[in-house]
């Protein structure tokens, strides 16, 4: 789940090097935050699905 969130963002950041309004290193924090949030959301979704599936 986290990769699905971060991959398009990472591709966009890589393509931004032509614009040069921010260095690519400046995008590491938002990319890592997006990965972390995507990982947490995915973990909660899997946990909720597992609980729902076991209760049936």
mmCIF file of the N, C-alpha and C atoms, coordinates in Angstrom:
data_MODEL
# 
_entry.id   MODEL 
# 
loop_
_atom_site.group_PDB 
_atom_site.id 
_atom_site.type_symbol 
_atom_site.label_atom_id 
_atom_site.label_alt_id 
_atom_site.label_comp_id 
_atom_site.label_asym_id 
_atom_site.label_entity_id 
_atom_site.label_seq_id 
_atom_site.pdbx_PDB_ins_code 
_atom_site.Cartn_x 
_atom_site.Cartn_y 
_atom_site.Cartn_z 
_atom_site.occupancy 
_atom_site.B_iso_or_equiv 
_atom_site.pdbx_formal_charge 
_atom_site.auth_seq_id 
_atom_site.auth_comp_id 
_atom_site.auth_asym_id 
_atom_site.auth_atom_id 
_atom_site.pdbx_PDB_model_num 
ATOM 1   N N  . UNK A 1 1  ? 0.822   -1.190  0.000   1.00 0.00 ? 1  UNK A N  1 
ATOM 2   C CA . UNK A 1 1  ? 0.000   0.000   0.000   1.00 0.00 ? 1  UNK A CA 1 
ATOM 3   C C  . UNK A 1 1  ? 0.871   1.261   0.000   1.00 0.00 ? 1  UNK A C  1 
ATOM 4   N N  . UNK A 1 2  ? 1.927   1.249   0.788   1.00 0.00 ? 2  UNK A N  1 
ATOM 5   C CA . UNK A 1 2  ? 2.787   2.431   0.879   1.00 0.00 ? 2  UNK A CA 1 
ATOM 6   C C  . UNK A 1 2  ? 3.481   2.709   -0.448  1.00 0.00 ? 2  UNK A C  1 
ATOM 7   N N  . UNK A 1 3  ? 3.877   1.675   -1.142  1.00 0.00 ? 3  UNK A N  1 
ATOM 8   C CA . UNK A 1 3  ? 4.543   1.858   -2.429  1.00 0.00 ? 3  UNK A CA 1 
ATOM 9   C C  . UNK A 1 3  ? 3.590   2.484   -3.439  1.00 0.00 ? 3  UNK A C  1 
ATOM 10  N N  . UNK A 1 4  ? 2.312   2.112   -3.372  1.00 0.00 ? 4  UNK A N  1 
ATOM 11  C CA . UNK A 1 4  ? 1.330   2.693   -4.283  1.00 0.00 ? 4  UNK A CA 1 
ATOM 12  C C  . UNK A 1 4  ? 1.154   4.190   -4.050  1.00 0.00 ? 4  UNK A C  1 
ATOM 13  N N  . UNK A 1 5  ? 1.378   4.624   -2.825  1.00 0.00 ? 5  UNK A N  1 
ATOM 14  C CA . UNK A 1 5  ? 1.265   6.043   -2.504  1.00 0.00 ? 5  UNK A CA 1 
ATOM 15  C C  . UNK A 1 5  ? 2.534   6.790   -2.902  1.00 0.00 ? 5  UNK A C  1 
ATOM 16  N N  . UNK A 1 6  ? 3.673   6.199   -2.633  1.00 0.00 ? 6  UNK A N  1 
ATOM 17  C CA . UNK A 1 6  ? 4.948   6.901   -2.794  1.00 0.00 ? 6  UNK A CA 1 
ATOM 18  C C  . UNK A 1 6  ? 5.483   6.852   -4.222  1.00 0.00 ? 6  UNK A C  1 
ATOM 19  N N  . UNK A 1 7  ? 5.252   5.778   -4.928  1.00 0.00 ? 7  UNK A N  1 
ATOM 20  C CA . UNK A 1 7  ? 5.856   5.618   -6.254  1.00 0.00 ? 7  UNK A CA 1 
ATOM 21  C C  . UNK A 1 7  ? 5.481   6.742   -7.229  1.00 0.00 ? 7  UNK A C  1 
ATOM 22  N N  . UNK A 1 8  ? 4.212   7.090   -7.385  1.00 0.00 ? 8  UNK A N  1 
ATOM 23  C CA . UNK A 1 8  ? 3.915   8.215   -8.295  1.00 0.00 ? 8  UNK A CA 1 
ATOM 24  C C  . UNK A 1 8  ? 4.554   9.528   -7.826  1.00 0.00 ? 8  UNK A C  1 
ATOM 25  N N  . UNK A 1 9  ? 4.567   9.758   -6.532  1.00 0.00 ? 9  UNK A N  1 
ATOM 26  C CA . UNK A 1 9  ? 5.176   10.958  -5.978  1.00 0.00 ? 9  UNK A CA 1 
ATOM 27  C C  . UNK A 1 9  ? 6.677   10.970  -6.255  1.00 0.00 ? 9  UNK A C  1 
ATOM 28  N N  . UNK A 1 10 ? 7.334   9.830   -6.080  1.00 0.00 ? 10 UNK A N  1 
ATOM 29  C CA . UNK A 1 10 ? 8.776   9.733   -6.323  1.00 0.00 ? 10 UNK A CA 1 
ATOM 30  C C  . UNK A 1 10 ? 9.090   9.969   -7.801  1.00 0.00 ? 10 UNK A C  1 
ATOM 31  N N  . UNK A 1 11 ? 8.289   9.419   -8.677  1.00 0.00 ? 11 UNK A N  1 
ATOM 32  C CA . UNK A 1 11 ? 8.501   9.637   -10.116 1.00 0.00 ? 11 UNK A CA 1 
ATOM 33  C C  . UNK A 1 11 ? 8.344   11.116  -10.451 1.00 0.00 ? 11 UNK A C  1 
ATOM 34  N N  . UNK A 1 12 ? 7.342   11.741  -9.852  1.00 0.00 ? 12 UNK A N  1 
ATOM 35  C CA . UNK A 1 12 ? 7.128   13.175  -10.075 1.00 0.00 ? 12 UNK A CA 1 
ATOM 36  C C  . UNK A 1 12 ? 8.328   13.990  -9.592  1.00 0.00 ? 12 UNK A C  1 
ATOM 37  N N  . UNK A 1 13 ? 8.875   13.643  -8.432  1.00 0.00 ? 13 UNK A N  1 
ATOM 38  C CA . UNK A 1 13 ? 10.031  14.363  -7.879  1.00 0.00 ? 13 UNK A CA 1 
ATOM 39  C C  . UNK A 1 13 ? 11.249  14.172  -8.773  1.00 0.00 ? 13 UNK A C  1 
ATOM 40  N N  . UNK A 1 14 ? 11.449  12.984  -9.270  1.00 0.00 ? 14 UNK A N  1 
ATOM 41  C CA . UNK A 1 14 ? 12.593  12.719  -10.149 1.00 0.00 ? 14 UNK A CA 1 
ATOM 42  C C  . UNK A 1 14 ? 12.484  13.549  -11.428 1.00 0.00 ? 14 UNK A C  1 
ATOM 43  N N  . UNK A 1 15 ? 11.287  13.700  -11.936 1.00 0.00 ? 15 UNK A N  1 
ATOM 44  C CA . UNK A 1 15 ? 11.089  14.477  -13.161 1.00 0.00 ? 15 UNK A CA 1 
ATOM 45  C C  . UNK A 1 15 ? 11.190  15.975  -12.906 1.00 0.00 ? 15 UNK A C  1 
ATOM 46  N N  . UNK A 1 16 ? 11.104  16.405  -11.639 1.00 0.00 ? 16 UNK A N  1 
ATOM 47  C CA . UNK A 1 16 ? 11.181  17.825  -11.308 1.00 0.00 ? 16 UNK A CA 1 
ATOM 48  C C  . UNK A 1 16 ? 12.582  18.398  -11.409 1.00 0.00 ? 16 UNK A C  1 
ATOM 49  N N  . UNK A 1 17 ? 13.585  17.564  -11.562 1.00 0.00 ? 17 UNK A N  1 
ATOM 50  C CA . UNK A 1 17 ? 14.952  18.076  -11.591 1.00 0.00 ? 17 UNK A CA 1 
ATOM 51  C C  . UNK A 1 17 ? 15.157  19.089  -12.705 1.00 0.00 ? 17 UNK A C  1 
ATOM 52  N N  . UNK A 1 18 ? 14.311  19.067  -13.702 1.00 0.00 ? 18 UNK A N  1 
ATOM 53  C CA . UNK A 1 18 ? 14.413  20.035  -14.793 1.00 0.00 ? 18 UNK A CA 1 
ATOM 54  C C  . UNK A 1 18 ? 13.942  21.413  -14.355 1.00 0.00 ? 18 UNK A C  1 
ATOM 55  N N  . UNK A 1 19 ? 13.061  21.468  -13.365 1.00 0.00 ? 19 UNK A N  1 
ATOM 56  C CA . UNK A 1 19 ? 12.520  22.748  -12.924 1.00 0.00 ? 19 UNK A CA 1 
ATOM 57  C C  . UNK A 1 19 ? 13.452  23.473  -11.952 1.00 0.00 ? 19 UNK A C  1 
ATOM 58  N N  . UNK A 1 20 ? 14.168  22.741  -11.152 1.00 0.00 ? 20 UNK A N  1 
ATOM 59  C CA . UNK A 1 20 ? 15.173  23.283  -10.224 1.00 0.00 ? 20 UNK A CA 1 
ATOM 60  C C  . UNK A 1 20 ? 14.673  24.357  -9.255  1.00 0.00 ? 20 UNK A C  1 
ATOM 61  N N  . UNK A 1 21 ? 13.429  24.298  -8.829  1.00 0.00 ? 21 UNK A N  1 
ATOM 62  C CA . UNK A 1 21 ? 13.024  25.266  -7.818  1.00 0.00 ? 21 UNK A CA 1 
ATOM 63  C C  . UNK A 1 21 ? 13.276  24.747  -6.408  1.00 0.00 ? 21 UNK A C  1 
ATOM 64  N N  . UNK A 1 22 ? 13.458  23.463  -6.260  1.00 0.00 ? 22 UNK A N  1 
ATOM 65  C CA . UNK A 1 22 ? 13.897  22.851  -4.998  1.00 0.00 ? 22 UNK A CA 1 
ATOM 66  C C  . UNK A 1 22 ? 14.845  21.716  -5.331  1.00 0.00 ? 22 UNK A C  1 
ATOM 67  N N  . UNK A 1 23 ? 15.892  21.541  -4.548  1.00 0.00 ? 23 UNK A N  1 
ATOM 68  C CA . UNK A 1 23 ? 16.767  20.384  -4.798  1.00 0.00 ? 23 UNK A CA 1 
ATOM 69  C C  . UNK A 1 23 ? 16.032  19.086  -4.474  1.00 0.00 ? 23 UNK A C  1 
ATOM 70  N N  . UNK A 1 24 ? 16.425  18.015  -5.141  1.00 0.00 ? 24 UNK A N  1 
ATOM 71  C CA . UNK A 1 24 ? 15.754  16.731  -4.929  1.00 0.00 ? 24 UNK A CA 1 
ATOM 72  C C  . UNK A 1 24 ? 15.880  16.252  -3.489  1.00 0.00 ? 24 UNK A C  1 
ATOM 73  N N  . UNK A 1 25 ? 16.950  16.619  -2.811  1.00 0.00 ? 25 UNK A N  1 
ATOM 74  C CA . UNK A 1 25 ? 17.147  16.185  -1.423  1.00 0.00 ? 25 UNK A CA 1 
ATOM 75  C C  . UNK A 1 25 ? 16.051  16.762  -0.523  1.00 0.00 ? 25 UNK A C  1 
ATOM 76  N N  . UNK A 1 26 ? 15.531  17.927  -0.880  1.00 0.00 ? 26 UNK A N  1 
ATOM 77  C CA . UNK A 1 26 ? 14.482  18.557  -0.081  1.00 0.00 ? 26 UNK A CA 1 
ATOM 78  C C  . UNK A 1 26 ? 13.191  17.746  -0.103  1.00 0.00 ? 26 UNK A C  1 
ATOM 79  N N  . UNK A 1 27 ? 13.039  16.860  -1.073  1.00 0.00 ? 27 UNK A N  1 
ATOM 80  C CA . UNK A 1 27 ? 11.828  16.063  -1.179  1.00 0.00 ? 27 UNK A CA 1 
ATOM 81  C C  . UNK A 1 27 ? 11.908  14.765  -0.384  1.00 0.00 ? 27 UNK A C  1 
ATOM 82  N N  . UNK A 1 28 ? 13.035  14.474  0.248   1.00 0.00 ? 28 UNK A N  1 
ATOM 83  C CA . UNK A 1 28 ? 13.165  13.223  1.001   1.00 0.00 ? 28 UNK A CA 1 
ATOM 84  C C  . UNK A 1 28 ? 12.211  13.165  2.194   1.00 0.00 ? 28 UNK A C  1 
ATOM 85  N N  . UNK A 1 29 ? 12.041  14.265  2.892   1.00 0.00 ? 29 UNK A N  1 
ATOM 86  C CA . UNK A 1 29 ? 11.144  14.275  4.045   1.00 0.00 ? 29 UNK A CA 1 
ATOM 87  C C  . UNK A 1 29 ? 9.688   14.040  3.635   1.00 0.00 ? 29 UNK A C  1 
ATOM 88  N N  . UNK A 1 30 ? 9.143   14.749  2.647   1.00 0.00 ? 30 UNK A N  1 
ATOM 89  C CA . UNK A 1 30 ? 7.764   14.439  2.243   1.00 0.00 ? 30 UNK A CA 1 
ATOM 90  C C  . UNK A 1 30 ? 7.606   13.023  1.695   1.00 0.00 ? 30 UNK A C  1 
ATOM 91  N N  . UNK A 1 31 ? 8.626   12.531  0.968   1.00 0.00 ? 31 UNK A N  1 
ATOM 92  C CA . UNK A 1 31 ? 8.542   11.157  0.466   1.00 0.00 ? 31 UNK A CA 1 
ATOM 93  C C  . UNK A 1 31 ? 8.541   10.147  1.599   1.00 0.00 ? 31 UNK A C  1 
ATOM 94  N N  . UNK A 1 32 ? 9.388   10.362  2.599   1.00 0.00 ? 32 UNK A N  1 
ATOM 95  C CA . UNK A 1 32 ? 9.420   9.426   3.722   1.00 0.00 ? 32 UNK A CA 1 
ATOM 96  C C  . UNK A 1 32 ? 8.137   9.521   4.548   1.00 0.00 ? 32 UNK A C  1 
ATOM 97  N N  . UNK A 1 33 ? 7.589   10.726  4.690   1.00 0.00 ? 33 UNK A N  1 
ATOM 98  C CA . UNK A 1 33 ? 6.319   10.879  5.414   1.00 0.00 ? 33 UNK A CA 1 
ATOM 99  C C  . UNK A 1 33 ? 5.188   10.185  4.662   1.00 0.00 ? 33 UNK A C  1 
ATOM 100 N N  . UNK A 1 34 ? 5.161   10.316  3.344   1.00 0.00 ? 34 UNK A N  1 
ATOM 101 C CA . UNK A 1 34 ? 4.127   9.650   2.552   1.00 0.00 ? 34 UNK A CA 1 
ATOM 102 C C  . UNK A 1 34 ? 4.267   8.136   2.651   1.00 0.00 ? 34 UNK A C  1 
ATOM 103 N N  . UNK A 1 35 ? 5.497   7.639   2.633   1.00 0.00 ? 35 UNK A N  1 
ATOM 104 C CA . UNK A 1 35 ? 5.706   6.197   2.771   1.00 0.00 ? 35 UNK A CA 1 
ATOM 105 C C  . UNK A 1 35 ? 5.234   5.717   4.143   1.00 0.00 ? 35 UNK A C  1 
ATOM 106 N N  . UNK A 1 36 ? 5.592   6.446   5.188   1.00 0.00 ? 36 UNK A N  1 
ATOM 107 C CA . UNK A 1 36 ? 5.206   6.071   6.543   1.00 0.00 ? 36 UNK A CA 1 
ATOM 108 C C  . UNK A 1 36 ? 3.687   6.053   6.688   1.00 0.00 ? 36 UNK A C  1 
ATOM 109 N N  . UNK A 1 37 ? 3.025   7.101   6.204   1.00 0.00 ? 37 UNK A N  1 
ATOM 110 C CA . UNK A 1 37 ? 1.566   7.153   6.314   1.00 0.00 ? 37 UNK A CA 1 
ATOM 111 C C  . UNK A 1 37 ? 0.908   6.067   5.476   1.00 0.00 ? 37 UNK A C  1 
ATOM 112 N N  . UNK A 1 38 ? 1.430   5.823   4.287   1.00 0.00 ? 38 UNK A N  1 
ATOM 113 C CA . UNK A 1 38 ? 0.893   4.744   3.457   1.00 0.00 ? 38 UNK A CA 1 
ATOM 114 C C  . UNK A 1 38 ? 1.074   3.391   4.114   1.00 0.00 ? 38 UNK A C  1 
ATOM 115 N N  . UNK A 1 39 ? 2.225   3.187   4.758   1.00 0.00 ? 39 UNK A N  1 
ATOM 116 C CA . UNK A 1 39 ? 2.479   1.931   5.465   1.00 0.00 ? 39 UNK A CA 1 
ATOM 117 C C  . UNK A 1 39 ? 1.496   1.753   6.616   1.00 0.00 ? 39 UNK A C  1 
ATOM 118 N N  . UNK A 1 40 ? 1.284   2.820   7.400   1.00 0.00 ? 40 UNK A N  1 
ATOM 119 C CA . UNK A 1 40 ? 0.359   2.748   8.536   1.00 0.00 ? 40 UNK A CA 1 
ATOM 120 C C  . UNK A 1 40 ? -1.077  2.508   8.078   1.00 0.00 ? 40 UNK A C  1 
ATOM 121 N N  . UNK A 1 41 ? -1.498  3.201   7.027   1.00 0.00 ? 41 UNK A N  1 
ATOM 122 C CA . UNK A 1 41 ? -2.855  3.023   6.512   1.00 0.00 ? 41 UNK A CA 1 
ATOM 123 C C  . UNK A 1 41 ? -3.033  1.603   5.994   1.00 0.00 ? 41 UNK A C  1 
ATOM 124 N N  . UNK A 1 42 ? -2.063  1.112   5.251   1.00 0.00 ? 42 UNK A N  1 
ATOM 125 C CA . UNK A 1 42 ? -2.131  -0.262  4.745   1.00 0.00 ? 42 UNK A CA 1 
ATOM 126 C C  . UNK A 1 42 ? -2.185  -1.279  5.864   1.00 0.00 ? 42 UNK A C  1 
ATOM 127 N N  . UNK A 1 43 ? -1.411  -1.050  6.904   1.00 0.00 ? 43 UNK A N  1 
ATOM 128 C CA . UNK A 1 43 ? -1.395  -1.953  8.054   1.00 0.00 ? 43 UNK A CA 1 
ATOM 129 C C  . UNK A 1 43 ? -2.769  -1.989  8.729   1.00 0.00 ? 43 UNK A C  1 
ATOM 130 N N  . UNK A 1 44 ? -3.387  -0.823  8.903   1.00 0.00 ? 44 UNK A N  1 
ATOM 131 C CA . UNK A 1 44 ? -4.707  -0.761  9.522   1.00 0.00 ? 44 UNK A CA 1 
ATOM 132 C C  . UNK A 1 44 ? -5.771  -1.408  8.646   1.00 0.00 ? 44 UNK A C  1 
ATOM 133 N N  . UNK A 1 45 ? -5.667  -1.229  7.346   1.00 0.00 ? 45 UNK A N  1 
ATOM 134 C CA . UNK A 1 45 ? -6.623  -1.851  6.434   1.00 0.00 ? 45 UNK A CA 1 
ATOM 135 C C  . UNK A 1 45 ? -6.523  -3.369  6.511   1.00 0.00 ? 45 UNK A C  1 
ATOM 136 N N  . UNK A 1 46 ? -5.306  -3.884  6.499   1.00 0.00 ? 46 UNK A N  1 
ATOM 137 C CA . UNK A 1 46 ? -5.115  -5.334  6.585   1.00 0.00 ? 46 UNK A CA 1 
ATOM 138 C C  . UNK A 1 46 ? -5.609  -5.852  7.931   1.00 0.00 ? 46 UNK A C  1 
ATOM 139 N N  . UNK A 1 47 ? -5.319  -5.135  9.001   1.00 0.00 ? 47 UNK A N  1 
ATOM 140 C CA . UNK A 1 47 ? -5.767  -5.553  10.329  1.00 0.00 ? 47 UNK A CA 1 
ATOM 141 C C  . UNK A 1 47 ? -7.299  -5.551  10.412  1.00 0.00 ? 47 UNK A C  1 
ATOM 142 N N  . UNK A 1 48 ? -7.937  -4.523  9.880   1.00 0.00 ? 48 UNK A N  1 
ATOM 143 C CA . UNK A 1 48 ? -9.394  -4.459  9.886   1.00 0.00 ? 48 UNK A CA 1 
ATOM 144 C C  . UNK A 1 48 ? -10.014 -5.558  9.052   1.00 0.00 ? 48 UNK A C  1 
ATOM 145 N N  . UNK A 1 49 ? -9.428  -5.842  7.895   1.00 0.00 ? 49 UNK A N  1 
ATOM 146 C CA . UNK A 1 49 ? -9.943  -6.915  7.052   1.00 0.00 ? 49 UNK A CA 1 
ATOM 147 C C  . UNK A 1 49 ? -9.792  -8.265  7.745   1.00 0.00 ? 49 UNK A C  1 
ATOM 148 N N  . UNK A 1 50 ? -8.666  -8.474  8.409   1.00 0.00 ? 50 UNK A N  1 
ATOM 149 C CA . UNK A 1 50 ? -8.444  -9.731  9.115   1.00 0.00 ? 50 UNK A CA 1 
ATOM 150 C C  . UNK A 1 50 ? -9.458  -9.912  10.240  1.00 0.00 ? 50 UNK A C  1 
ATOM 151 N N  . UNK A 1 51 ? -9.699  -8.862  10.997  1.00 0.00 ? 51 UNK A N  1 
ATOM 152 C CA . UNK A 1 51 ? -10.709 -8.936  12.061  1.00 0.00 ? 51 UNK A CA 1 
ATOM 153 C C  . UNK A 1 51 ? -12.084 -9.227  11.493  1.00 0.00 ? 51 UNK A C  1 
ATOM 154 N N  . UNK A 1 52 ? -12.447 -8.538  10.418  1.00 0.00 ? 52 UNK A N  1 
ATOM 155 C CA . UNK A 1 52 ? -13.753 -8.726  9.806   1.00 0.00 ? 52 UNK A CA 1 
ATOM 156 C C  . UNK A 1 52 ? -13.887 -10.149 9.269   1.00 0.00 ? 52 UNK A C  1 
ATOM 157 N N  . UNK A 1 53 ? -12.834 -10.651 8.650   1.00 0.00 ? 53 UNK A N  1 
ATOM 158 C CA . UNK A 1 53 ? -12.879 -11.990 8.060   1.00 0.00 ? 53 UNK A CA 1 
ATOM 159 C C  . UNK A 1 53 ? -12.962 -13.059 9.141   1.00 0.00 ? 53 UNK A C  1 
ATOM 160 N N  . UNK A 1 54 ? -12.296 -12.875 10.270  1.00 0.00 ? 54 UNK A N  1 
ATOM 161 C CA . UNK A 1 54 ? -12.333 -13.858 11.357  1.00 0.00 ? 54 UNK A CA 1 
ATOM 162 C C  . UNK A 1 54 ? -13.663 -13.856 12.099  1.00 0.00 ? 54 UNK A C  1 
ATOM 163 N N  . UNK A 1 55 ? -14.352 -12.707 12.108  1.00 0.00 ? 55 UNK A N  1 
ATOM 164 C CA . UNK A 1 55 ? -15.605 -12.628 12.859  1.00 0.00 ? 55 UNK A CA 1 
ATOM 165 C C  . UNK A 1 55 ? -16.772 -13.253 12.094  1.00 0.00 ? 55 UNK A C  1 
ATOM 166 N N  . UNK A 1 56 ? -16.588 -13.534 10.830  1.00 0.00 ? 56 UNK A N  1 
ATOM 167 C CA . UNK A 1 56 ? -17.686 -14.120 10.037  1.00 0.00 ? 56 UNK A CA 1 
ATOM 168 C C  . UNK A 1 56 ? -17.859 -15.562 10.314  1.00 0.00 ? 56 UNK A C  1 
# 
